[in-house]
Amino acid sequence: MKPFSRLRSLLRFGLTACALIAAVLGATALWRHYMISPWTRDGRVRVETVTVAPEVSGKLIELKVKDNQAVRKGDVLFVIDPSNYRIARDQAQAALDGQSHSLRIARIKADGRARLSELSVSREDRESYESAANVAAAATEAARAQLERARIDLERAVVRSPVNGYVVNLRLREGDYVTAGQPALAVVDSDSFWVAGYFEETQLASVHPGDSARFTLMGYPDQILTGRVDSVSRGIADQNAAGSMAELSNVNPVFTWVRLAQRIPVRIAIDSVPPDITLAAGMTATVEVGKPSTFADDLAFAIRFWTRKL
């Protein structure tokens, strides 16, 4: 009975050891997958937004768009009352016509004095007429520039979309007075969507520009979208540093144990978006960078890790 009992004890010991080794390897593989592999649930869909401000002031007489409407580059957004700008153009045209007539007269007089001999007209008189002609020419150029400015202002009374996109948060109404240089509406640039993945700094060694990336949106968990790492941010706001850091990303730290790993924004360029997915800035995304790892890859890493340790 003793040999059988000893064999059973060895078998129990072996099974316990195997279970312990499997648990250690499994825990290491999971630790590698969740803590070292470059992935994050802290991703956001981002987009460039163009703030449209008119270049001339006036009453809005036509609003051509509505909230959330899709627009193409060059589409008319709204029209400002052009009456004053038409008048300014006509006045500038009349001023140019008058200056052109004055220039012709001044040039005729100057050329006539230039053909006379010095016995008939003095040198000072000849230079005086030539100077008057030059002054008339300069005034004509100034009037032509004023006319061009008036024409441009008249064209600017029609405000067009600078990009392909969507009108968002529209608050304009016909009859509103819009002021030059003051924001009137915003257009989301539909060609500029990207994903910002906020990766812990311990994962950045495995993140490089050009790496492939995959992400899923919280609203579309069954669809995997692809992209590439465009760039890695070179700075975030340091809450302990003095001075202004307003231009840097302010990323809230995630409290993991005691020592905090800061999160660094990584810009992910999107390859393509299926037509049944509606992208909106601010959507939550889960992002993974690099070649997808399987549990076998993670287990192989765990074996190599403990082999080196032991």
CORJOQUI-V760677 format. One line per field, one symbol per residue. burial: I if it has 9 or more other ideal C-beta (glycine too) atoms within 8 Angstrom, else O. A space follows every 50 residues. Layout:
burial=???
This chain:
burial=OOOOOOOOOOOOOOOOOOOOOOOIIIOIIIIIIOOOIIIIOOIIIOIOII OIIIOIOIIIOOIOIOOOOOIOIOIOIIIIIIOOIIOIIOIIIOIIOIII OIIOIIIOIIOIIIOOOOOOOOOOIIOOIIOIIOIIIOIIOIIIOIIOII IOIIOIIIIIIOIIIIIIOIOIOOOOOIOIOOOIIIIIIIOOIIIIIIII IOIIOIIOOOIIIIIIIIOOOOIOIIIIIOOIIOOIIOOOOOOOOOOOOO IOOIOOOOOOIIIIIIIIIIOOOOOOIOIOIOIOIIIIIIOOOOOOOIIO IIIOIIOOOO
